[in-house]
């Protein structure tokens, strides 16, 4: 048995810093309690002490909305015989590359597509993993195609549809066993048939229903929550504006207690790249419910690539630094900002310290997916997915299940 003993460090967990040691069972890849003296002295035990010189240990970062990276689009389809093998190889490489940014788990996001795309990629990106060498998939995030045509964003309009056949509409588009590979489903609750499928989707499967790409009113949002919705996809984007008398979906972040209890306020994704949402709105929504705010990248496959014009199906996307637009329009086509950069933006715009900002990419996403017993925390029994940061937030090391990968 090999035990990693991290000392002279601070633990960033539960939105606070604690100066204490951390112990990891390197064989099982999990966090453990401090071993007894007899365990340490046992011939079968090797203890490796790692002095971190005042650095911070954070749980590995979790991105619950990422559409692709390093040239790989998760919403792909296989047209040639070698396409599947090429996709799998590229996917494996991209999951390894994510580790350098501290991202140890993701929910790969497949945007509005036709049946063949889900048939091709869902079984790959939605397959849940537990790896020592690459970021894990926690299951897929299927964003669309059951969304409002008026708030489609860059989703191809020809792919959009309704749930006129109820739950069968999901199986017709996603595949008969899509539930095995899905962690989050984003849909517009006002779409025909949508409100009726939320309860069976969320109670009979470990799937989060997220409200997004919608024209729904505040009242329709409340109905969705009462039926089982527990998340909002990229708050402010692809939904009506919040106004004095019409709070819309944005208003669900501050539901009055006489309408719904505080624990039913949904988690909400925020793209803190300085492009999707104005910093003032990021600040307001973060402080509305810090324990429900989740920073996401909404990254496209262009993240990690040079600036230029890229084709995605019938669309042409223009990349300028972190800014992605459909060519010749003002329509945002995702982001090219890494998760830790979003954390630093949140710190700058709100004034919160690093440990509080880190909770939005560790504790909060883990709670939202109900996986906090194994991911996103530094508790005993959790996977030893760790990011070591300097006090000013620079990544020094990354560990995946106790295996040092950076």
ChimeraX attribute file (.defattr): number of C-alpha atoms within 10 A of each C-alpha:
attribute: neighborCount
match mode: 1-to-1
recipient: residues
	/A:1	14
	/A:2	15
	/A:3	24
	/A:4	19
	/A:5	17
	/A:6	18
	/A:7	18
	/A:8	15
	/A:9	21
	/A:10	25
	/A:11	21
	/A:12	26
	/A:13	21
	/A:14	18
	/A:15	20
	/A:16	15
	/A:17	18
	/A:18	15
	/A:19	14
	/A:20	11
	/A:21	18
	/A:22	22
	/A:23	23
	/A:24	27
	/A:25	22
	/A:26	21
	/A:27	12
	/A:28	16
	/A:29	22
	/A:30	21
	/A:31	26
	/A:32	21
	/A:33	13
	/A:34	15
	/A:35	15
	/A:36	8
	/A:37	8
	/A:38	9
	/A:39	15
	/A:40	16
	/A:41	12
	/A:42	10
	/A:43	9
	/A:44	9
	/A:45	13
	/A:46	14
	/A:47	18
	/A:48	14
	/A:49	12
	/A:50	14
	/A:51	13
	/A:52	18
	/A:53	11
	/A:54	14
	/A:55	22
	/A:56	27
	/A:57	29
	/A:58	27
	/A:59	30
	/A:60	30
	/A:61	30
	/A:62	29
	/A:63	28
	/A:64	30
	/A:65	28
	/A:66	25
	/A:67	26
	/A:68	25
	/A:69	23
	/A:70	18
	/A:71	15
	/A:72	18
	/A:73	23
	/A:74	25
	/A:75	24
	/A:76	22
	/A:77	20
	/A:78	16
	/A:79	9
	/A:80	7
	/A:81	8
	/A:82	9
	/A:83	14
	/A:84	17
	/A:85	11
	/A:86	12
	/A:87	20
	/A:88	14
	/A:89	11
	/A:90	17
	/A:91	21
	/A:92	15
	/A:93	15
	/A:94	19
	/A:95	22
	/A:96	19
	/A:97	18
	/A:98	20
	/A:99	24
	/A:100	18
	/A:101	18
	/A:102	29
	/A:103	29
	/A:104	32
	/A:105	29
	/A:106	24
	/A:107	24
	/A:108	31
	/A:109	31
	/A:110	27
	/A:111	24
	/A:112	25
	/A:113	23
	/A:114	18
	/A:115	15
	/A:116	14
	/A:117	19
	/A:118	24
	/A:119	17
	/A:120	18
	/A:121	21
	/A:122	27
	/A:123	17
	/A:124	20
	/A:125	27
	/A:126	25
	/A:127	17
	/A:128	18
	/A:129	14
	/A:130	16
	/A:131	17
	/A:132	19
	/A:133	18
	/A:134	23
	/A:135	28
	/A:136	25
	/A:137	25
	/A:138	26
	/A:139	28
	/A:140	32
	/A:141	29
	/A:142	31
	/A:143	25
	/A:144	22
	/A:145	30
	/A:146	30
	/A:147	30
	/A:148	25
	/A:149	19
	/A:150	13
	/A:151	17
	/A:152	21
	/A:153	18
	/A:154	17
	/A:155	20
	/A:156	17
	/A:157	16
	/A:158	11
	/A:159	15
	/A:160	17
	/A:161	19
	/A:162	19
	/A:163	20
	/A:164	12
	/A:165	12
	/A:166	15
	/A:167	16
	/A:168	14
	/A:169	18
	/A:170	20
	/A:171	15
	/A:172	13
	/A:173	20
	/A:174	22
	/A:175	16
	/A:176	12
	/A:177	12
	/A:178	20
	/A:179	21
	/A:180	17
	/A:181	22
	/A:182	27
	/A:183	25
	/A:184	28
	/A:185	27
	/A:186	26
	/A:187	26
	/A:188	29
	/A:189	30
	/A:190	20
	/A:191	19
	/A:192	16
	/A:193	17
	/A:194	21
	/A:195	23
	/A:196	15
	/A:197	20
	/A:198	24
	/A:199	18
	/A:200	13
	/A:201	20
	/A:202	18
	/A:203	12
	/A:204	9
	/A:205	13
	/A:206	17
	/A:207	24
	/A:208	23
	/A:209	29
	/A:210	29
	/A:211	29
	/A:212	29
	/A:213	31
	/A:214	27
	/A:215	23
	/A:216	21
	/A:217	19
	/A:218	18
	/A:219	15
	/A:220	17
	/A:221	25
	/A:222	21
	/A:223	14
	/A:224	25
	/A:225	24
	/A:226	15
	/A:227	19
	/A:228	22
	/A:229	28
	/A:230	21
	/A:231	29
	/A:232	27
	/A:233	29
	/A:234	25
	/A:235	26
	/A:236	25
	/A:237	20
	/A:238	19
	/A:239	25
	/A:240	19
	/A:241	14
	/A:242	14
	/A:243	10
	/A:244	6
	/A:245	6
	/A:246	14
	/A:247	18
	/A:248	22
	/A:249	25
	/A:250	23
	/A:251	19
	/A:252	22
	/A:253	23
	/A:254	15
	/A:255	18
	/A:256	12
	/A:257	11
	/A:258	7
	/A:259	8
	/A:260	15
	/A:261	10
	/A:262	14
	/A:263	9
	/A:264	18
	/A:265	22
	/A:266	23
	/A:267	26
	/A:268	29
	/A:269	26
	/A:270	28
	/A:271	28
	/A:272	30
	/A:273	27
	/A:274	16
	/A:275	15
	/A:276	20
	/A:277	16
	/A:278	14
	/A:279	18
	/A:280	11
	/A:281	15
	/A:282	25
	/A:283	18
	/A:284	12
	/A:285	21
	/A:286	22
	/A:287	14
	/A:288	13
	/A:289	16
	/A:290	16
	/A:291	20
	/A:292	25
	/A:293	28
	/A:294	33
	/A:295	32
	/A:296	30
	/A:297	26
	/A:298	28
	/A:299	26
	/A:300	24
	/A:301	23
	/A:302	27
	/A:303	24
	/A:304	17
	/A:305	13
	/A:306	10
	/A:307	15
	/A:308	12
	/A:309	16
	/A:310	15
	/A:311	11
	/A:312	13
	/A:313	10
	/A:314	7
	/A:315	13
	/A:316	15
	/A:317	23
	/A:318	21
	/A:319	22
	/A:320	13
	/A:321	16
	/A:322	18
	/A:323	18
	/A:324	25
	/A:325	19
	/A:326	21
	/A:327	17
	/A:328	9
	/A:329	9
	/A:330	9
	/A:331	14
	/A:332	18
	/A:333	22
	/A:334	27
	/A:335	27
	/A:336	25
	/A:337	23
	/A:338	22
	/A:339	25
	/A:340	22
	/A:341	15
	/A:342	21
	/A:343	24
	/A:344	21
	/A:345	18
	/A:346	28
	/A:347	18
	/A:348	13
	/A:349	18
	/A:350	17
	/A:351	12
	/A:352	14
	/A:353	16
	/A:354	20
	/A:355	24
	/A:356	21
	/A:357	27
	/A:358	29
	/A:359	29
	/A:360	27
	/A:361	27
	/A:362	29
	/A:363	28
	/A:364	26
	/A:365	29
	/A:366	24
	/A:367	17
	/A:368	21
	/A:369	19
	/A:370	14
	/A:371	15
	/A:372	18
	/A:373	15
	/A:374	18
	/A:375	27
	/A:376	30
	/A:377	28
	/A:378	29
	/A:379	19
	/A:380	17
	/A:381	18
	/A:382	21
	/A:383	26
	/A:384	30
	/A:385	31
	/A:386	27
	/A:387	27
	/A:388	25
	/A:389	21
	/A:390	15
	/A:391	14
	/A:392	11
	/A:393	17
	/A:394	13
	/A:395	19
	/A:396	16
	/A:397	18
	/A:398	26
	/A:399	22
	/A:400	29
	/A:401	27
	/A:402	23
	/A:403	18
	/A:404	15
	/A:405	15
	/A:406	15
